[in-house]
Structure formats: structure tokens, C-alpha cells
Amino acid sequence: MNINKAETLARNLMGEHGLLITGWTFRFSRGRNQFGACRIKQNHIGFPIMKEITLSKKLSEINDETEVRDTILHEIAHAKAGHRAGHGPIWKSVASSIGARPVARFSTAEVTVSYKWVGTCADCNKQFKRHRVTPRSQFTGSRHAHCSGKEHNGHVEWKEVR
């Protein structure tokens, strides 16, 4: 989705559901594993000093409007239900009432996520996908804990795929 359209959509939905007039703000994040977030920071006496909804810029760019809209509504439901509601029945009720799917997390089957690195365990051939790996892991590999102590000691070889 176009980033400018995603931001406009987010601000419009936040306004429609009364968040803008109660001090909520919107911004894009650099996240690649978390499509959206609802954050409240409080001062030392528990008064909210920052309330924001964030949306991953990268995931917004590579997904369609339906997924972006649902993620925004998911985060709006968190803002309306309150922090303590988590993904429980109160949050699910609010999410359903505003048109969001009442599910806890996006699924990579539904949302496109592209990874830069793929690692393969030398013992079991299990693949691991990461957005970044440390320089040490790139050159010396890392260990698959499940296969430690086996023939190759669970050595994971990393390859850059994009």
C-alpha cells in the first residue's frame, strides 16, 4: 500500500473512533516483525504522557489496504479496551465492534513478510528466517539448540537472500 495513503487511513480511522481528540498520535515504525503497536507511556504517578499507535512502514508498503486497515483497527481496539485487556474477551469485543478481526497476531500466511537472511542447521536442515543477523553469526555461524551435541553440533549456516 502507498505509505501516504496508509498514514491518511490511520489518522482517519483514529479520528473516527475518537482517539485523536483524546491525545493519541500516529507514527510509522521501522519494525519488520510487528505490524502495529499501541503504546502508552506514563510518568512516575501513572499519568499518561504519551499515547501512540504505530504501524510498520515496511510491512505497510508490501501489504494491501485490507491488511493495513485491519492492523490499524486492531491497535485502535487496544487503545479503546485499555492496556490490561490484552487480547482477552474485552479486547475481542471491542475489536469486533469496530470491524477488526479479533485475533491476537497477524499470520505470515496472511501478511507478506520478506526476510533478508535464511539459516540452515547442518544437522536437521531446519531453516531459520531473520531480518538481520550479527556479524559474528554471519561468519562463524550460530547453533541450533535442539541439535547441539549432534554430528555438526547444530551449526547454522547463514545466507543472504535479498
trRosetta pair geometry for C-beta under 8 A, 3 or more apart (Angstrom, degrees):
i j d omega theta_ij theta_ji phi_ij phi_ji
1 5 6.0 -115 168 81 98 114
1 6 5.1 110 111 -64 122 104
1 60 5.7 -71 61 170 105 73
1 61 6.8 -120 56 -119 56 22
1 63 6.4 -23 -5 86 98 60
1 64 6.0 105 -57 -154 95 25
1 65 5.2 119 -104 -72 129 62
1 68 5.0 -58 19 -19 157 150
2 5 4.2 73 75 12 101 111
2 6 6.8 -171 90 -14 50 85
3 6 5.5 -53 -146 34 33 114
3 7 6.4 32 156 -18 66 103
3 28 7.3 -7 -157 -81 110 152
3 57 6.4 17 -122 -152 120 88
3 60 6.3 93 -109 108 68 123
3 61 6.1 -14 -63 -82 92 88
4 7 5.9 -52 -149 35 31 110
4 8 6.4 31 152 -17 64 107
5 8 5.6 -54 -146 39 33 112
5 9 6.1 38 153 -22 66 106
5 65 7.4 -57 130 -100 125 108
6 9 5.6 -53 -147 36 29 114
6 10 6.3 31 153 -21 63 105
6 55 6.6 -155 158 118 119 151
6 60 4.5 69 -142 -178 167 131
6 68 5.2 -96 -124 -171 102 149
7 10 5.7 -52 -147 34 31 112
7 11 6.4 25 157 -13 65 107
7 26 6.9 145 -150 124 76 131
7 28 7.3 -63 -84 -49 103 105
8 11 6.0 -58 -146 40 29 106
8 12 6.1 29 156 -19 65 110
9 12 5.8 -59 -145 39 27 111
9 13 6.2 22 159 -15 65 109
9 65 7.2 179 -86 -149 163 95
9 68 6.6 79 85 122 150 117
9 69 6.3 -90 170 -91 136 80
9 72 6.5 -164 125 -13 99 166
10 13 6.1 -59 -146 39 26 106
10 14 6.2 25 156 -18 64 110
10 26 4.9 138 130 -150 125 151
10 53 6.9 -166 -172 102 115 122
10 55 6.0 -125 -87 -16 145 143
10 72 5.0 -147 -110 -122 75 133
11 14 5.7 -53 -143 38 30 112
11 15 6.3 31 155 -19 63 107
11 20 7.1 57 -163 -77 74 132
11 26 5.7 -125 -77 24 75 151
12 15 5.8 -57 -150 37 29 111
12 16 6.2 32 153 -23 64 108
13 16 5.4 -51 -143 35 32 116
13 17 6.3 11 162 -1 65 110
13 69 7.4 153 -66 -146 149 75
13 72 5.2 97 67 134 154 129
13 73 6.5 -99 -176 -75 144 72
13 76 6.2 -111 139 -52 108 150
14 17 6.3 -70 -146 49 26 96
14 19 4.2 -77 -168 63 85 121
14 20 5.2 99 124 -45 102 89
14 24 6.0 -138 -167 98 124 125
14 26 6.1 -144 -21 -53 157 121
14 53 6.6 -164 -91 30 126 141
14 72 7.7 -97 -48 -179 82 110
14 76 6.4 -155 -99 -100 62 112
15 18 7.8 51 -177 -64 29 19
15 19 7.3 -82 -65 51 26 76
15 20 4.6 -8 -92 9 70 134
15 21 7.8 83 -137 -22 66 86
17 76 5.1 74 71 -176 162 134
17 80 6.7 -84 165 -60 120 129
17 98 6.2 23 -106 -134 131 136
18 21 6.0 -57 -161 43 64 106
18 22 6.3 47 148 -11 83 114
19 22 6.0 -75 -151 46 35 101
19 24 3.8 -36 167 40 99 145
19 51 8.0 -144 -170 131 97 122
19 53 7.3 21 158 -16 159 128
19 76 6.3 -115 -38 -132 141 91
19 79 5.6 31 -111 125 124 154
19 80 7.8 -91 -74 -60 99 84
20 24 6.1 -82 -82 62 34 87
22 51 7.6 -40 116 83 88 157
23 48 7.6 134 101 110 141 121
23 51 5.5 84 110 41 94 123
24 51 4.7 -74 -101 116 65 109
24 52 6.6 145 -165 -101 69 31
24 53 6.3 32 175 -10 117 97
24 79 6.1 22 -102 -149 147 150
25 50 7.8 -51 27 -163 118 77
25 51 7.0 128 14 86 74 62
25 52 4.7 -30 69 -106 86 89
25 53 7.6 -169 90 27 42 66
26 52 6.8 157 -90 -160 22 82
26 53 5.4 -21 -106 68 74 90
26 54 7.5 149 -160 -92 55 38
26 55 7.4 5 -167 1 98 104
27 52 6.2 -9 16 -172 99 132
27 54 5.5 -24 75 -109 76 85
28 54 6.8 96 -155 -161 14 81
28 55 5.8 -49 -115 73 63 77
28 56 7.2 49 -166 -177 80 12
28 57 4.0 61 175 -66 130 97
28 60 7.2 -93 -126 17 110 143
29 34 7.4 -20 91 86 149 103
29 37 6.8 46 -25 20 153 118
29 54 4.3 61 -35 165 111 129
29 55 6.8 172 16 74 87 24
29 56 5.5 -47 70 -95 93 52
29 57 6.8 -161 67 -11 38 82
30 56 7.5 6 141 -141 10 74
30 57 6.6 -17 -99 28 43 111
30 58 7.2 53 -162 -13 48 110
31 34 4.4 -54 174 57 149 86
31 35 7.5 -134 105 -67 122 13
31 37 7.5 113 -13 -20 160 119
31 54 7.6 99 6 128 125 123
31 56 4.4 -93 76 -99 90 104
31 58 7.6 -143 86 36 45 106
31 59 7.4 -30 99 -3 84 120
32 56 6.6 134 -85 -156 30 137
32 58 5.5 -16 -98 73 82 144
32 59 6.8 151 -135 -46 45 98
32 113 7.0 111 170 -153 83 99
32 131 4.6 114 81 -96 149 152
33 113 7.8 56 -106 -144 47 140
33 131 7.0 -120 -44 -16 93 132
34 37 5.9 33 149 -55 129 104
34 56 6.4 156 91 -56 57 119
35 55 7.1 -14 157 -151 64 67
35 56 5.2 -92 -140 15 36 119
35 59 4.8 -116 -119 116 77 157
35 60 8.0 123 -162 -57 82 69
35 63 7.9 -1 -133 11 122 157
35 67 7.7 -99 -155 158 149 102
35 71 4.7 -104 131 -128 122 142
35 106 5.2 51 -6 0 143 146
35 111 6.4 -69 -78 -166 139 164
36 53 6.9 -4 -173 -178 106 89
36 54 6.5 166 -155 89 57 57
36 55 5.1 -14 -103 -104 87 64
36 56 6.9 -104 -62 -5 46 80
36 71 4.3 152 -20 168 132 103
36 72 6.7 -169 -110 -79 153 38
36 74 6.2 131 68 75 139 111
36 75 4.5 -110 148 -48 128 126
37 53 7.2 171 86 -154 50 48
37 54 4.7 2 52 53 95 101
37 75 6.6 50 91 -117 12 124
38 52 7.9 -177 -150 95 42 45
38 53 5.5 -13 -104 -105 69 78
38 75 4.4 165 -58 -162 98 84
38 76 7.8 -178 -93 -58 128 18
38 78 3.7 173 34 92 158 132
38 79 5.2 -141 -152 -55 130 78
39 50 7.2 -12 117 117 100 100
39 51 7.4 177 93 -147 58 37
39 52 5.3 -6 60 61 97 84
39 53 7.8 171 21 -86 71 30
39 54 6.9 22 1 -4 114 108
40 48 5.3 -55 -168 -127 106 114
40 50 7.0 162 -153 89 40 61
40 51 5.2 2 -108 -106 81 76
40 83 6.1 -101 36 -62 129 124
41 48 7.2 107 74 -153 43 65
41 49 5.7 -53 99 63 91 88
41 50 4.2 19 41 50 107 107
42 45 8.0 -121 162 73 103 42
42 46 5.1 -9 174 -147 140 33
42 47 6.1 142 -157 66 85 30
42 48 5.4 -54 -96 -92 76 46
42 49 6.4 123 -137 6 25 85
43 46 7.3 -49 66 21 64 16
43 47 5.1 -6 36 57 106 88
43 49 5.0 86 -44 -35 91 127
48 51 5.6 29 167 -54 133 103
51 79 7.2 93 179 -134 113 110
53 72 7.2 77 153 -145 140 70
53 75 4.6 118 -144 136 112 134
53 76 6.9 -2 -98 -69 155 61
53 79 6.6 -60 -67 -48 111 132
54 75 7.8 -160 46 -136 44 159
55 59 7.8 -126 170 71 75 101
55 60 5.5 62 145 -60 113 129
55 68 7.2 54 -165 -153 138 88
55 71 6.5 110 -127 116 99 124
55 72 6.6 -17 -84 -82 130 83
55 75 7.7 -122 -73 -1 82 155
56 59 3.8 48 91 25 126 108
56 60 6.0 172 88 -17 63 84
57 60 5.8 -59 -148 36 26 113
57 61 6.5 28 154 -23 63 106
58 61 5.8 -55 -152 30 30 112
58 62 6.6 1 161 0 64 111
59 62 6.3 -67 -141 47 32 96
59 63 5.8 9 167 -3 69 121
59 71 8.0 115 118 -71 124 172
59 111 6.7 17 -164 172 113 122
59 112 7.8 166 -144 77 71 69
59 113 7.0 -15 -108 -98 101 77
60 63 6.5 -72 -134 46 22 96
60 68 5.3 71 -134 -112 81 118
62 112 5.0 -113 135 92 109 121
62 114 6.7 -129 -151 -4 170 110
63 67 4.2 -75 162 73 129 138
63 68 6.0 154 96 -48 107 83
63 111 5.6 -22 -101 -147 139 82
63 112 5.6 -180 -82 34 79 94
64 67 5.7 95 59 14 67 97
64 68 7.2 -132 108 -2 34 95
65 68 5.6 -59 -142 42 35 111
65 69 5.8 37 160 -23 71 108
66 69 6.0 -55 -146 36 24 111
66 70 6.4 21 156 -17 60 109
67 70 5.8 -55 -146 37 30 110
67 71 6.3 31 155 -20 65 106
67 106 7.3 66 -161 -134 106 132
67 110 6.8 158 -106 143 116 93
67 111 5.4 137 -157 -103 144 91
68 71 5.8 -57 -151 35 30 111
68 72 6.5 30 153 -18 65 105
69 72 5.8 -55 -150 35 31 110
69 73 6.3 26 155 -14 65 108
70 73 5.7 -56 -146 41 31 110
70 74 6.2 43 150 -29 64 103
70 100 5.8 120 -157 -139 66 75
70 101 5.7 11 -158 9 124 99
71 74 5.4 -47 -148 28 32 119
71 75 6.7 26 155 -13 63 102
71 106 6.9 -16 -90 -61 104 129
72 75 6.0 -59 -154 38 31 106
72 76 6.3 33 149 -20 66 107
73 76 5.4 -51 -143 37 36 115
73 77 6.4 44 153 -25 65 100
73 95 7.1 103 138 -148 94 73
73 98 5.6 -175 -161 115 104 110
73 99 5.8 -87 -148 84 156 82
73 100 3.5 -174 120 -73 111 104
74 77 5.8 -54 -158 30 28 114
74 78 7.1 30 145 -19 61 100
74 95 6.5 20 -119 -127 55 116
74 100 4.9 161 -70 -165 55 142
74 101 7.5 -21 -79 56 103 70
75 78 5.4 -45 -155 29 41 115
75 79 6.6 42 148 -19 66 100
76 79 5.5 -51 -151 34 37 113
76 80 6.3 29 153 -13 68 108
76 98 6.3 -120 101 131 120 162
76 100 7.4 172 56 -41 96 137
77 80 5.8 -58 -143 43 31 107
77 81 5.8 22 161 -13 68 114
77 91 5.9 92 144 -167 108 77
77 94 4.5 144 -153 111 87 103
77 95 3.9 24 -127 -82 164 72
77 98 6.0 -161 -78 40 90 130
77 100 5.3 -108 -29 39 133 147
77 102 7.9 -155 -179 -106 168 74
78 81 6.1 -61 -134 44 25 103
78 83 7.6 45 176 -96 91 44
78 85 7.4 -171 -137 69 55 112
78 91 6.6 13 -95 -134 56 118
80 94 5.1 178 94 -167 116 140
80 98 7.4 133 21 -35 157 144
81 85 3.8 -79 144 45 113 166
81 90 5.1 137 -156 126 111 97
81 91 4.3 131 129 -96 175 65
81 93 7.9 129 -104 61 117 82
81 94 4.4 -146 -65 15 102 153
81 95 7.8 -25 -38 -35 135 78
82 85 5.1 107 68 -14 77 105
82 90 7.6 -18 43 121 99 139
85 88 5.6 -134 -180 48 62 98
85 90 4.3 -105 -133 81 115 115
85 91 4.2 140 138 -50 116 93
85 94 7.5 28 159 12 164 133
86 91 6.3 -119 86 -11 41 144
87 91 5.5 -98 -132 80 28 145
87 92 7.1 64 174 -55 61 86
87 104 4.1 26 -150 -105 166 93
88 91 5.6 98 53 19 55 101
88 92 6.9 -102 121 -6 31 98
89 92 5.5 -54 -141 38 32 114
89 93 6.3 36 159 -23 65 104
90 93 5.8 -55 -153 33 29 112
90 94 6.6 25 152 -14 64 106
91 94 5.8 -58 -149 40 33 109
91 95 6.0 35 154 -22 68 108
91 102 7.5 142 118 -145 77 95
92 95 5.6 -53 -142 37 30 114
92 96 6.3 30 158 -18 64 107
92 102 3.9 71 -145 -167 78 135
93 96 6.0 -55 -148 37 27 109
93 97 6.3 25 155 -19 62 111
93 102 7.9 56 -35 -109 22 143
94 97 5.7 -60 -147 37 30 111
94 98 6.5 8 162 -4 66 109
95 98 6.5 -72 -150 44 25 94
95 100 4.1 -81 -165 76 85 109
95 101 7.1 -30 156 91 121 23
95 102 4.2 139 86 -94 130 78
96 99 7.9 55 -176 -61 28 16
96 100 7.3 -84 -63 63 26 66
96 102 5.1 -24 -52 -42 88 124
106 110 6.2 -126 -171 75 83 111
106 111 4.5 16 162 -2 130 142
107 110 4.5 77 65 12 93 101
107 111 6.7 139 72 14 45 88
108 111 6.3 -71 -118 66 34 77
108 112 8.0 63 -162 -125 67 17
108 113 5.2 -67 -127 22 100 120
114 162 6.5 12 161 5 117 162
115 118 6.6 105 104 -65 125 76
115 129 4.0 -158 -29 -179 175 104
115 130 6.1 102 -163 61 118 22
115 131 5.9 -107 -135 -78 71 51
115 161 6.8 49 95 51 80 127
115 162 7.8 141 96 18 40 115
116 130 7.3 -52 59 100 79 65
116 131 5.7 65 15 -161 102 42
116 132 6.6 26 56 -76 131 50
116 160 6.2 -24 162 -146 82 80
116 161 6.6 171 -178 49 29 77
116 162 5.5 -100 -121 58 60 90
117 129 7.1 147 87 -158 61 47
117 130 4.6 -20 70 66 112 91
117 131 7.3 31 23 109 94 4
117 132 6.9 98 0 -126 128 14
117 133 5.0 -148 151 -14 177 113
117 158 5.4 -11 -169 -165 116 108
117 159 7.1 149 -153 76 65 37
117 160 5.9 -41 -96 -102 70 53
117 161 6.8 158 -108 8 16 90
118 127 5.8 -16 -172 -166 100 110
118 128 7.2 149 -160 75 50 49
118 129 5.7 -18 -104 -101 73 69
118 130 7.9 174 -82 24 28 71
118 158 7.3 151 80 -150 35 59
118 159 5.6 -22 64 62 84 89
118 161 5.2 52 -4 -35 109 129
119 127 6.9 146 77 -158 48 55
119 128 4.3 -14 59 58 103 102
119 129 7.9 -161 22 -71 74 26
119 130 7.0 29 -8 3 108 113
119 133 7.3 112 -54 -86 121 148
119 137 7.9 -56 -90 166 140 115
119 141 7.9 127 -147 -147 116 76
119 142 7.0 -17 -153 44 158 107
119 156 4.2 32 168 170 123 113
119 157 6.4 161 -152 76 72 35
119 158 4.6 -33 -91 -91 91 70
119 159 7.5 157 -89 15 41 66
120 125 6.0 -14 -171 -148 103 52
120 126 7.3 160 -150 77 55 37
120 127 5.5 -24 -96 -99 73 71
120 128 7.7 -165 -71 19 29 76
120 156 6.7 158 72 -151 27 68
120 157 5.6 -20 57 57 83 89
120 159 7.7 11 -1 4 102 108
121 124 5.0 8 95 49 131 79
121 125 6.2 -86 67 -28 80 10
121 126 4.7 24 16 45 123 83
121 127 8.0 -128 4 -68 79 29
121 128 7.7 83 -38 -15 87 105
121 144 4.0 -9 -107 -18 125 153
121 147 5.6 121 -178 20 134 152
121 152 8.0 147 169 83 70 125
121 154 6.0 -40 -149 -156 109 61
121 155 7.3 130 -154 76 56 40
121 156 5.4 -36 -89 -93 58 78
122 151 7.9 -118 119 92 102 94
122 152 3.7 -87 100 118 124 164
122 154 7.5 142 45 -170 85 12
122 155 4.5 11 10 68 128 93
122 156 7.4 -140 -12 -81 79 28
122 157 6.6 82 -60 -15 93 104
123 144 7.0 -140 40 59 110 129
123 147 3.9 166 61 -169 144 141
123 150 4.6 78 -131 93 148 139
123 151 5.9 149 -110 49 96 89
123 152 5.0 -157 -59 44 83 102
123 153 7.8 -176 -46 44 125 18
123 154 5.7 -45 9 -88 131 46
123 155 7.6 115 -22 32 88 66
124 144 7.0 -122 33 110 111 158
124 146 7.3 -26 4 99 152 116
124 147 5.4 -148 -10 -75 109 134
126 144 6.4 125 59 -136 120 151
126 146 7.8 44 13 57 155 133
126 147 8.0 -175 19 -25 118 129
128 144 7.7 -167 -35 -96 130 101
128 156 6.4 -7 25 -152 131 141
130 133 5.3 91 94 -61 147 86
130 158 7.9 -39 41 -130 124 119
133 137 4.3 -108 169 87 110 130
133 138 5.6 139 98 -60 115 79
133 142 7.6 -131 -158 -21 120 130
133 158 5.3 -101 44 -132 170 160
134 137 4.6 96 56 5 80 102
134 138 7.2 -139 95 -10 44 85
135 138 5.5 -51 -151 28 36 117
135 139 6.7 8 162 0 67 109
136 139 6.6 -77 -153 47 27 92
136 140 5.6 -27 176 30 70 116
137 140 6.9 -71 -112 60 20 76
137 141 6.6 0 -163 -176 57 13
137 142 4.6 -7 -131 -45 101 109
137 156 7.7 -14 -165 87 99 110
137 158 6.0 71 138 -22 92 146
138 158 5.5 -87 -117 75 51 136
141 155 5.0 26 139 -170 153 87
141 156 5.3 160 -172 70 93 55
141 157 5.6 -40 -108 -87 114 48
141 158 6.8 176 -114 -5 58 87
142 155 7.9 134 74 -155 29 47
142 156 4.7 -21 65 51 77 117
142 158 7.6 54 7 -41 98 112
143 147 7.9 -151 -177 72 76 84
143 148 5.6 42 175 -84 125 102
143 153 6.7 -59 -124 139 107 86
143 154 4.6 62 -167 101 77 112
143 155 6.7 -37 -103 -93 61 37
143 156 6.6 -162 -85 -1 9 98
144 147 4.5 33 88 30 109 107
144 148 7.2 -164 85 -41 53 71
144 154 3.9 -139 55 -168 73 102
144 155 7.8 -33 8 42 88 12
144 156 5.5 116 -41 -58 89 106
145 148 5.7 -26 -150 -11 37 117
145 154 6.7 121 -44 -180 10 164
146 154 6.9 145 64 -115 53 128
147 150 4.8 -59 -175 21 79 131
147 152 7.5 6 143 68 124 85
147 153 7.5 106 123 149 86 19
147 154 3.5 147 84 -92 89 88
148 153 5.9 15 -141 -172 56 65
148 154 4.4 -49 -66 6 53 139
149 153 6.7 69 -34 -123 18 64
149 154 7.6 26 19 -17 51 108
150 153 6.6 -174 58 -76 58 23
150 154 6.4 97 36 -47 101 73
152 155 4.7 -90 151 21 103 104
